[in-house]
């Protein structure tokens, strides 16, 4: 019981300290996310990965009906084999992604903020049972599904990083 009271006191002191420094939760009414929600139009996607990225950005920022900003994202991905068997077969891949973004003011055309973010995800290749008659063929389907999932996860993380940076810098450029 006594330890619980100390924890509550420390928690209360932390809230008082944060409120004194001007801290505003990102998702609070009037916070950075509330100011961006429904205000950012993301450029149309041209590939499956870009479609997944735009979908994730719109989930976090909302779809803009009357946008104030335009978000342009230039994204590149590459795949690299990292797991190799003694027979020199690649059994694991890393998928690397880099997203360069720029937020434009639709009224003036000015670039309000820009930056770059990068990360990676991984997937394993499905195994083939060559001893089976006929040899197992589900490896191709499993590998394609794993690769698609890794790409979708990569787009989710890149979208999260872009939105986090927009929220962190919004105090500098938001009108």
C-alpha positions in Angstrom: 0.0 0.0 0.0 2.8 2.4 1.0 4.7 1.8 -2.3 1.5 2.5 -4.3 1.1 5.9 -2.6 4.7 6.9 -3.5 4.1 5.9 -7.1 0.9 8.0 -7.2 2.8 11.0 -5.8 5.7 10.6 -8.3 3.2 10.3 -11.1 1.4 13.5 -10.0 4.7 15.4 -9.7 5.6 14.3 -13.3 2.2 15.6 -14.6 2.7 18.9 -12.8 6.2 19.2 -14.2 5.1 18.5 -17.7 2.2 20.9 -17.6 4.6 23.6 -16.4 6.9 23.2 -19.4 4.2 23.6 -22.0 3.9 19.9 -22.9 0.8 19.1 -24.9 -0.1 15.5 -25.7 0.1 14.9 -29.5 -3.4 13.5 -29.7 -5.1 15.9 -27.3 -7.7 18.3 -28.5 -5.7 21.2 -30.1 -2.6 19.1 -30.2 -0.4 18.6 -33.3 -2.4 15.6 -34.6 -5.7 17.4 -34.2 -4.4 20.3 -36.2 -3.2 18.0 -39.0 -6.2 15.6 -39.0 -8.0 15.9 -42.3 -5.7 18.7 -43.5 -3.1 16.8 -45.5 -3.5 15.6 -49.0 -1.0 12.9 -49.9 0.1 12.6 -53.5 -1.5 9.7 -55.4 0.4 6.4 -55.3 1.9 4.8 -58.4 2.9 1.4 -57.0 1.7 -1.2 -54.5 4.2 0.0 -51.9 3.2 3.6 -52.4 -0.5 2.6 -52.2 0.2 0.9 -48.8 2.2 4.0 -47.6 -0.6 6.4 -48.6 -3.2 4.2 -46.9 -1.2 4.2 -43.7 -0.7 8.0 -43.8 -4.4 8.5 -44.4 -5.2 6.3 -41.4 -3.1 8.4 -39.2 -3.8 11.9 -40.6 -7.3 11.3 -42.0 -8.4 11.8 -45.6 -8.4 15.5 -46.5 -11.7 16.9 -47.8 -10.5 20.5 -48.0 -6.8 20.2 -47.6 -4.4 22.9 -46.4 -1.3 20.9 -47.1 0.1 18.5 -49.7 2.5 15.8 -48.7 4.8 14.6 -51.5 6.7 11.3 -50.7 9.5 9.9 -52.9 10.1 6.3 -51.8 12.6 3.7 -52.7 13.0 0.1 -51.6 15.6 -2.6 -52.1 15.8 -6.2 -51.1 19.0 -7.8 -49.9 19.7 -11.5 -49.1 21.0 -11.9 -45.6 20.5 -15.6 -44.6 22.5 -18.0 -46.7 22.7 -21.8 -46.3 26.0 -23.8 -46.7 24.6 -24.6 -50.2 24.6 -20.9 -51.0 20.8 -20.6 -51.1 19.3 -17.4 -49.7 16.7 -18.1 -47.0 16.1 -14.7 -45.5 15.8 -11.2 -47.0 15.9 -7.7 -45.6 13.7 -5.2 -47.3 15.1 -1.6 -46.9 13.0 1.5 -47.5 13.8 5.2 -47.7 11.0 7.8 -47.8 11.9 11.4 -48.6 9.0 13.7 -47.9 8.0 17.4 -48.3 5.0 19.1 -46.9 3.7 21.9 -49.1 1.4 24.7 -48.2 -1.4 24.6 -50.9 -2.1 28.3 -50.7 1.5 29.6 -51.2 3.2 26.5 -52.6 5.9 26.9 -50.0 7.7 23.8 -48.6 6.9 23.9 -44.9 9.0 21.0 -43.8 10.9 18.1 -45.4 13.0 15.2 -44.4 13.9 11.6 -44.9 13.3 8.5 -43.0 14.5 4.9 -43.4 14.1 1.5 -41.9 13.9 -2.2 -42.8 11.9 -5.3 -42.3 12.7 -9.0 -43.0 11.1 -12.2 -44.3 12.1 -15.8 -44.6 11.9 -17.9 -47.7 9.5 -20.9 -47.6 11.2 -24.2 -47.5 10.9 -26.9 -50.1 10.7 -30.5 -49.1 12.6 -32.1 -52.0 12.2 -35.6 -50.4 8.4 -35.5 -50.9 6.9 -36.9 -54.1 6.2 -34.6 -55.8 8.4 -31.9 -54.2 6.4 -29.4 -52.1 5.3 -26.4 -54.1 3.8 -24.3 -51.3 7.2 -22.6 -50.8 6.7 -20.2 -53.7 3.3 -19.1 -52.4 4.6 -18.8 -48.8 7.6 -16.8 -50.0 5.4 -14.4 -52.0 3.1 -13.9 -49.1 6.0 -13.3 -46.7 7.5 -10.8 -49.1 4.2 -8.9 -49.5 3.8 -8.8 -45.7 7.3 -7.5 -45.2 6.7 -4.7 -47.7 3.3 -3.8 -46.0 5.0 -3.7 -42.6 7.8 -1.5 -44.1 5.2 1.0 -45.4 3.5 1.1 -42.0 6.7 1.9 -40.2 7.7 4.5 -42.7 4.3 6.1 -42.4 4.6 6.2 -38.6 8.0 7.8 -38.8 6.8 10.5 -41.3 3.7 11.3 -39.1 5.9 11.5 -36.0 8.2 13.9 -37.7 5.3 16.0 -38.9 3.9 16.1 -35.4 7.2 17.0 -33.8 7.9 19.9 -36.2 4.3 21.2 -36.6 4.9 23.9 -34.0 7.5 25.5 -36.3 5.4 25.6 -39.5 1.7 25.2 -38.6 -0.5 28.3 -39.1 
